[in-house]
């Protein structure tokens, strides 16, 4: 599968507590890790608070993109949870109690099932459930968007389930790789001509340069690399490393991405 025919993956991380700093976001790094393990990559991420109008607008834009998106947080039943309602409004759909979600919630709480708890199974009409192995309160999916709780202990296994049960046909199908080296004591200004030549000669791949001033015993350096189709990236990196050596720079490979 060509890189440009593969759906893009995105993340939406919801919650005032993230934006205020009361809690640290852990989902971004984890979703990158889970995608990468399957030969996939994240191409966008947004943090949004619990303000419903802004969340509705964010979801409208996200649904319109056609991307595959994982949304974290805001699907509970408390007054500050707006994700289920915002998703329905963004799609112009009514909300309805999902029968499979109702069954899971009733199995979890038994005689202690309340209308408030059943609200956690109210989704936009036409949604499908995402099983929750931690406490049986499902998430839901609709329009290539997968909505899971904000708690990592629940969210991450649910994302893995989606990737392996719903999206397995996309695993390792993309002709894409990232490779880079660390060039010690290098300055970007003295390598711009090399970067320009590589960019011109390998238009189907993307060059990146990440300079560092060093510190704590680490000398200044540049991480110089390429991302894109495997053949182009490997050829470009061979050129880059040959030229770094010719110019007298010490370099070492960075772990493959």
C-alpha positions as CSV (number, residue, x, y, z in Angstrom):
1,X,0.0,0.0,0.0
2,X,1.4,3.3,-1.0
3,X,2.0,5.9,1.8
4,X,-0.3,8.4,0.2
5,X,-3.3,5.9,0.0
6,X,-3.1,5.0,3.7
7,X,-5.5,6.7,6.1
8,X,-4.0,9.2,8.4
9,X,-4.2,8.7,12.1
10,X,-5.0,11.3,14.7
11,X,-5.6,11.8,18.4
12,X,-7.8,14.0,20.4
13,X,-7.0,14.3,24.1
14,X,-9.9,15.9,26.1
15,X,-10.0,17.4,29.5
16,X,-9.6,20.7,31.3
17,X,-7.3,18.9,33.8
18,X,-4.8,18.4,31.0
19,X,-4.8,22.0,29.9
20,X,-4.6,23.3,33.4
21,X,-1.7,21.1,34.3
22,X,-3.6,19.2,37.1
23,X,-2.9,16.0,35.2
24,X,-0.1,15.2,32.8
25,X,-1.1,13.8,29.4
26,X,0.2,10.3,28.9
27,X,-1.9,9.3,25.9
28,X,0.1,11.0,23.2
29,X,3.3,9.0,23.7
30,X,1.4,5.8,24.1
31,X,-0.7,6.1,21.0
32,X,2.5,6.9,19.0
33,X,4.1,3.7,20.5
34,X,1.1,1.5,19.8
35,X,0.8,2.7,16.2
36,X,4.6,2.4,15.6
37,X,4.6,-1.2,16.7
38,X,2.1,-1.9,13.9
39,X,3.9,0.0,11.2
40,X,1.5,3.0,11.5
41,X,2.2,6.6,12.5
42,X,0.4,9.5,14.1
43,X,0.0,12.5,11.8
44,X,-2.0,14.9,14.1
45,X,-2.9,15.5,17.7
46,X,-5.1,18.0,19.5
47,X,-5.7,18.8,23.1
48,X,-9.2,20.2,23.9
49,X,-10.9,21.2,27.1
50,X,-14.3,20.2,28.3
51,X,-16.1,23.3,26.8
52,X,-18.8,21.7,24.7
53,X,-19.0,24.2,21.8
54,X,-15.3,24.0,21.3
55,X,-15.4,20.2,21.5
56,X,-18.2,20.1,19.0
57,X,-16.3,22.3,16.5
58,X,-13.1,20.2,17.0
59,X,-15.1,17.0,16.3
60,X,-16.8,18.5,13.3
61,X,-13.4,19.3,11.8
62,X,-12.0,15.9,12.7
63,X,-15.0,13.9,11.2
64,X,-14.7,16.0,8.0
65,X,-11.0,15.1,7.7
66,X,-11.6,11.4,6.9
67,X,-8.8,10.5,9.3
68,X,-8.8,7.6,11.7
69,X,-8.9,9.2,15.2
70,X,-8.6,8.0,18.7
71,X,-10.3,10.3,21.2
72,X,-9.4,10.1,24.9
73,X,-11.6,11.2,27.8
74,X,-15.0,12.7,28.5
75,X,-17.3,9.7,27.9
76,X,-18.4,9.2,31.5
77,X,-21.8,10.2,33.0
78,X,-20.8,13.2,35.2
79,X,-21.8,16.8,34.2
80,X,-18.4,17.7,33.0
81,X,-18.3,14.8,30.5
82,X,-19.4,16.1,27.1
83,X,-17.7,13.9,24.5
84,X,-20.7,11.6,23.7
85,X,-23.1,14.5,23.3
86,X,-20.6,16.6,21.3
87,X,-19.9,13.7,18.9
88,X,-23.6,13.3,18.3
89,X,-24.1,17.1,17.7
90,X,-21.1,17.2,15.4
91,X,-22.6,14.4,13.3
92,X,-26.1,15.7,13.5
93,X,-27.3,12.5,15.0
94,X,-29.6,11.7,18.0
95,X,-28.3,9.9,21.1
96,X,-29.6,6.5,22.0
97,X,-28.8,3.8,24.6
98,X,-26.8,1.1,22.7
99,X,-28.2,-2.3,23.5
100,X,-24.8,-4.0,23.7
101,X,-23.5,-1.2,26.0
102,X,-26.6,-1.6,28.2
103,X,-26.0,-5.3,28.5
104,X,-22.4,-4.7,29.5
105,X,-23.3,-2.1,32.1
106,X,-26.1,-4.3,33.5
107,X,-23.7,-7.2,33.7
108,X,-21.2,-5.0,35.5
109,X,-23.5,-3.5,38.1
110,X,-26.4,-5.9,38.3
111,X,-29.1,-4.7,40.8
112,X,-27.1,-1.5,41.3
113,X,-27.6,-0.4,37.7
114,X,-29.0,3.1,37.7
115,X,-30.2,5.5,35.0
116,X,-27.1,7.5,35.6
117,X,-24.9,4.5,34.9
118,X,-26.8,3.6,31.8
119,X,-26.1,7.1,30.5
120,X,-22.5,5.8,29.9
121,X,-24.0,3.6,27.2
122,X,-25.8,6.4,25.4
123,X,-24.0,7.1,22.1
124,X,-24.7,8.7,18.7
125,X,-27.1,6.5,16.9
126,X,-25.3,4.0,14.7
127,X,-22.2,3.7,16.9
128,X,-20.5,0.4,17.8
129,X,-19.1,-0.5,21.1
130,X,-15.4,-0.8,22.0
131,X,-15.0,-3.5,24.8
132,X,-13.5,-2.3,28.1
133,X,-11.6,-5.2,29.7
134,X,-11.0,-3.3,32.9
135,X,-14.6,-2.6,34.1
136,X,-16.9,-3.6,31.2
137,X,-18.0,0.0,30.6
138,X,-17.6,0.2,26.8
139,X,-16.3,3.0,24.6
140,X,-17.8,3.6,21.2
141,X,-16.8,4.1,17.6
142,X,-18.4,6.0,14.8
143,X,-17.2,7.5,11.5
144,X,-13.6,6.2,11.9
145,X,-13.4,7.8,15.3
146,X,-12.8,5.6,18.4
147,X,-13.8,7.1,21.7
148,X,-12.2,5.7,24.9
149,X,-12.0,6.8,28.5
150,X,-9.3,9.1,29.8
151,X,-8.0,6.5,32.3
152,X,-4.9,4.9,30.7
153,X,-5.6,1.5,32.4
154,X,-8.8,1.4,30.4
155,X,-7.9,3.4,27.3
156,X,-4.7,1.7,26.2
157,X,-6.1,-1.9,26.0
158,X,-9.1,-0.5,24.2
159,X,-6.9,1.2,21.6
160,X,-4.9,-2.0,21.2
161,X,-8.2,-3.9,20.6
162,X,-9.3,-1.5,18.0
163,X,-5.9,-1.6,16.2
164,X,-5.8,-5.4,16.2
165,X,-9.5,-6.3,15.7
166,X,-10.7,-3.4,13.5
167,X,-7.6,-2.1,11.8
168,X,-5.3,-5.1,11.4
169,X,-5.6,-4.9,7.6
170,X,-3.6,-1.7,7.8
171,X,-0.6,-3.1,9.8
172,X,2.8,-2.8,8.2
173,X,1.3,-2.0,4.8
174,X,2.9,1.4,4.4
175,X,6.1,2.0,2.5
176,X,7.5,4.3,5.2
177,X,10.4,4.4,7.5
178,X,12.4,7.0,9.5
179,X,16.2,6.8,9.8
180,X,18.6,9.3,11.4
181,X,22.1,9.8,12.6
182,X,23.6,12.0,15.3
183,X,26.4,14.2,13.9
184,X,28.6,15.4,16.8
185,X,29.8,19.0,17.0
186,X,27.9,19.8,13.7
187,X,26.2,23.1,13.0
188,X,23.1,23.4,10.8
189,X,24.5,26.4,9.0
190,X,27.4,24.3,7.7
191,X,25.2,21.5,6.4
192,X,22.5,23.5,4.7
193,X,24.1,22.8,1.2
194,X,24.0,19.1,1.9
195,X,20.4,19.3,3.1
196,X,19.3,21.2,0.0
197,X,21.0,18.7,-2.3
198,X,19.4,15.7,-0.5
199,X,16.0,17.4,-0.6
200,X,16.3,18.0,-4.3
201,X,17.5,14.5,-5.1
202,X,14.9,12.6,-3.1
203,X,11.7,14.5,-3.5
204,X,9.5,11.6,-2.4
205,X,11.1,11.6,1.1
206,X,11.4,14.3,3.8
207,X,14.6,15.5,5.4
208,X,14.6,16.6,9.1
209,X,17.2,18.3,11.2
210,X,17.0,18.6,15.0
211,X,19.9,20.6,16.5
212,X,20.9,20.5,20.1
213,X,23.3,22.7,22.1
214,X,24.2,19.7,24.3
215,X,24.8,19.9,28.0
216,X,25.4,17.6,31.0
217,X,28.4,16.2,29.3
218,X,26.8,15.7,25.9
219,X,28.4,17.8,23.2
220,X,26.4,19.9,20.7
221,X,25.1,17.8,17.9
222,X,22.5,17.5,15.1
223,X,20.1,14.7,14.6
224,X,19.9,14.5,10.8
225,X,17.5,12.1,9.1
226,X,15.0,11.2,6.5
227,X,11.5,9.8,6.5
228,X,9.5,8.3,3.6
229,X,9.7,5.3,1.3
230,X,12.2,2.8,2.4
231,X,14.3,2.7,-0.8
232,X,14.6,6.5,-0.9
233,X,15.4,6.9,2.8
234,X,18.1,4.2,2.7
235,X,19.7,5.8,-0.4
236,X,19.5,9.3,1.1
237,X,21.0,8.2,4.4
238,X,23.9,6.5,2.6
239,X,24.6,9.8,0.9
240,X,24.3,11.8,4.1
241,X,26.6,9.6,6.1
242,X,29.2,9.4,3.3
243,X,29.2,13.2,3.2
244,X,29.4,13.6,6.9
245,X,32.4,11.3,6.9
246,X,34.0,13.2,4.0
247,X,33.6,16.5,5.9
248,X,35.2,15.1,9.0
249,X,32.2,14.8,11.3
250,X,31.9,12.0,13.8
251,X,28.5,10.4,13.6
252,X,26.5,7.5,14.9
253,X,23.2,5.9,13.9
254,X,20.1,6.7,16.0
255,X,17.9,3.8,16.9
256,X,15.6,2.9,14.0
257,X,12.1,4.5,14.2
